[in-house]
């Protein structure tokens, strides 16, 4: 299996589909969807968009301009609620519910970023764009530490890129201000390469049996 795909791909699919009361069915199509839609499109896309945009417009340091507004405070409150739900599911060893909540935490950041649209705001209000990106950059190491139980290799990539060792957050307000203005980071390589339809079909044929 590890010769075919990275371990994080397997860990994510297997744990997010872990059987709780009955068997789980594995298909290559489901595996492809889990990797592409969850890991690449949600988590990987967020990290890539935020770090690349910041590097292009503000450099590879956390920008300090601008203040947080209602959208930022609403996101922080939402993430605090989601964090508590995630921890509850983890404590109860409800693995599938835990992965669903973790994906929801990733998605919340993407939805905020899409609505805040710093790439558009930058044209007229660069300070406001800087505040949006500062919060988004702070969210990346939080994503890393929360994801470590399921995708530890990606968590290490995030910690290296963001040049920090994050601790498990107890308070989102505090966690999302851990990277101070001026903190240096690097833009990571593509974290999750998508599985193409051609590659999926090849695997389906290879392991179809006779």
VENSULBEL-V821032 format. One record per residue. N is the residue number from 1. RES is the residue in three letters. SS is DSSP state (h for helix, s for strand, l for the rest). OMEGA is omega in radians with two decimals (none if undefined). D_FIRST is the distance of its C-alpha to the first C-alpha in Angstrom with 2 decimals. Layout:
N/RES/SS/OMEGA/D_FIRST
N/RES/SS/OMEGA/D_FIRST
//
This chain:
1/UNK/l/-3.10/0.00
2/UNK/l/3.03/3.81
3/UNK/l/-3.07/5.38
4/UNK/l/-3.06/5.26
5/UNK/l/3.09/6.45
6/UNK/l/-3.06/8.30
7/UNK/h/-3.14/8.15
8/UNK/h/3.13/11.31
9/UNK/h/-3.14/10.12
10/UNK/h/-3.11/8.06
11/UNK/h/-3.10/11.02
12/UNK/h/-3.09/13.54
13/UNK/h/-3.07/12.67
14/UNK/h/-3.11/12.20
15/UNK/h/3.12/15.31
16/UNK/h/3.08/17.35
17/UNK/l/-3.07/16.94
18/UNK/l/3.13/17.26
19/UNK/l/3.13/19.60
20/UNK/l/3.13/23.03
21/UNK/l/3.12/25.35
22/UNK/l/-3.13/23.38
23/UNK/l/3.03/20.01
24/UNK/l/3.13/17.75
25/UNK/l/3.08/16.80
26/UNK/l/2.95/13.49
27/UNK/l/3.11/14.11
28/UNK/h/3.12/12.58
29/UNK/h/3.09/15.98
30/UNK/h/3.12/15.86
31/UNK/h/3.10/12.54
32/UNK/h/-3.12/14.20
33/UNK/h/3.14/17.35
34/UNK/h/3.13/16.05
35/UNK/h/-3.04/14.66
36/UNK/h/-3.03/17.68
37/UNK/h/-3.11/20.43
38/UNK/h/-3.03/19.73
39/UNK/h/-3.06/18.04
40/UNK/h/-3.02/19.39
41/UNK/h/-3.07/22.65
42/UNK/h/-3.08/23.78
43/UNK/h/-3.09/22.76
44/UNK/h/-3.13/21.90
45/UNK/h/3.13/24.90
46/UNK/h/-3.12/27.24
47/UNK/h/-3.10/26.48
48/UNK/h/-3.09/26.83
49/UNK/h/-3.06/30.01
50/UNK/h/-3.08/31.76
51/UNK/h/-3.14/31.21
52/UNK/h/-3.14/31.95
53/UNK/h/-3.13/35.03
54/UNK/h/-3.13/36.37
55/UNK/h/-3.10/35.92
56/UNK/h/-3.01/37.76
57/UNK/h/-3.05/40.60
58/UNK/l/-3.06/41.07
59/UNK/l/-3.07/39.24
60/UNK/l/3.01/36.43
61/UNK/s/3.13/38.31
62/UNK/l/-3.14/38.66
63/UNK/l/-3.07/41.78
64/UNK/l/-3.05/44.64
65/UNK/l/3.03/46.82
66/UNK/l/3.14/47.31
67/UNK/l/3.07/47.32
68/UNK/l/3.13/45.10
69/UNK/l/-3.10/46.50
70/UNK/h/-3.12/46.07
71/UNK/h/3.14/42.66
72/UNK/h/-3.14/41.23
73/UNK/h/3.10/42.85
74/UNK/h/3.11/41.60
75/UNK/h/-3.13/37.99
76/UNK/h/3.13/38.35
77/UNK/h/3.12/39.86
78/UNK/h/-3.13/37.15
79/UNK/h/3.08/34.39
80/UNK/h/3.11/36.31
81/UNK/h/-3.14/36.36
82/UNK/h/3.10/32.66
83/UNK/h/-3.13/31.92
84/UNK/h/3.09/33.97
85/UNK/h/3.12/32.23
86/UNK/h/3.14/28.78
87/UNK/h/3.11/30.03
88/UNK/h/3.13/31.56
89/UNK/h/3.12/28.35
90/UNK/h/3.13/26.48
91/UNK/h/-3.14/29.36
92/UNK/l/-3.09/29.27
93/UNK/l/2.99/25.50
94/UNK/l/-2.94/25.27
95/UNK/h/-3.12/21.72
96/UNK/h/3.09/21.67
97/UNK/h/3.12/25.14
98/UNK/h/-3.13/24.18
99/UNK/h/3.10/21.46
100/UNK/h/3.12/23.98
101/UNK/h/3.11/26.64
102/UNK/h/3.09/24.54
103/UNK/h/3.09/23.86
104/UNK/h/3.09/27.61
105/UNK/h/3.07/28.40
106/UNK/h/-3.07/26.44
107/UNK/h/-3.14/28.16
108/UNK/h/3.10/31.55
109/UNK/h/3.11/31.38
110/UNK/h/3.14/30.53
111/UNK/h/3.08/33.37
112/UNK/h/-3.10/35.75
113/UNK/h/-3.13/34.90
114/UNK/h/-3.14/35.37
115/UNK/h/-3.11/38.68
116/UNK/h/3.05/39.96
117/UNK/l/-3.10/39.19
118/UNK/h/3.12/39.96
119/UNK/h/3.07/39.72
120/UNK/h/-3.12/42.72
121/UNK/h/-3.08/44.55
122/UNK/l/-3.08/44.44
123/UNK/l/-3.09/46.91
124/UNK/l/-3.08/49.65
125/UNK/l/-3.09/48.76
126/UNK/h/3.11/46.57
127/UNK/h/3.09/47.26
128/UNK/h/3.10/45.86
129/UNK/h/3.13/42.74
130/UNK/h/3.13/42.44
131/UNK/h/3.11/42.57
132/UNK/h/-3.10/39.84
133/UNK/h/3.11/37.56
134/UNK/h/3.11/38.48
135/UNK/h/-3.13/37.30
136/UNK/h/3.09/34.10
137/UNK/h/3.12/33.34
138/UNK/h/-3.13/34.03
139/UNK/h/-3.07/31.62
140/UNK/h/3.10/28.63
141/UNK/h/3.04/28.54
142/UNK/h/3.06/29.16
143/UNK/h/-3.12/26.08
144/UNK/h/-3.08/24.15
145/UNK/h/3.12/25.40
146/UNK/h/-3.10/25.10
147/UNK/h/-3.03/21.45
148/UNK/l/3.13/20.51
149/UNK/l/-3.05/19.74
150/UNK/l/-3.12/16.93
151/UNK/l/-3.02/15.81
152/UNK/h/3.13/17.13
153/UNK/h/3.09/16.06
154/UNK/h/3.12/17.96
155/UNK/h/3.10/20.76
156/UNK/h/3.10/21.19
157/UNK/h/3.13/21.37
158/UNK/h/-3.12/24.02
159/UNK/h/3.13/25.97
160/UNK/h/-3.11/26.16
161/UNK/h/-3.10/27.20
162/UNK/l/3.02/29.75
163/UNK/l/-3.13/31.05
164/UNK/l/3.04/31.29
165/UNK/l/-3.09/29.98
166/UNK/l/3.05/30.38
167/UNK/l/3.11/31.20
168/UNK/l/-3.04/30.40
169/UNK/l/2.99/33.14
170/UNK/l/3.14/35.88
171/UNK/l/-3.07/37.98
172/UNK/h/3.13/36.66
173/UNK/h/-3.14/39.99
174/UNK/h/-3.10/39.67
175/UNK/h/-3.07/35.98
176/UNK/l/3.00/36.55
177/UNK/l/-3.06/39.26
178/UNK/l/3.09/37.49
179/UNK/l/-3.09/37.12
180/UNK/l/3.04/40.75
181/UNK/l/-3.11/42.21
182/UNK/l/3.12/41.75
183/UNK/l/-3.07/38.40
184/UNK/s/3.07/36.38
185/UNK/l/3.04/32.81
186/UNK/l/3.09/30.63
187/UNK/l/-3.09/28.85
188/UNK/l/3.00/25.09
189/UNK/l/3.10/22.92
190/UNK/l/-3.05/21.01
191/UNK/l/-3.09/18.88
192/UNK/l/3.07/16.55
193/UNK/l/-3.12/16.30
194/UNK/l/3.06/16.66
195/UNK/l/-3.11/14.60
196/UNK/l/3.09/17.33
197/UNK/h/3.14/18.45
198/UNK/h/3.12/18.13
199/UNK/h/3.10/14.44
200/UNK/h/-3.14/13.93
201/UNK/h/3.11/16.20
202/UNK/h/3.11/14.50
203/UNK/h/3.10/11.20
204/UNK/h/-3.13/13.62
205/UNK/h/-3.10/15.44
206/UNK/h/-3.06/12.74
207/UNK/l/-3.11/11.53
208/UNK/l/-3.07/15.04
209/UNK/l/-3.10/16.24
210/UNK/l/none/19.84
//
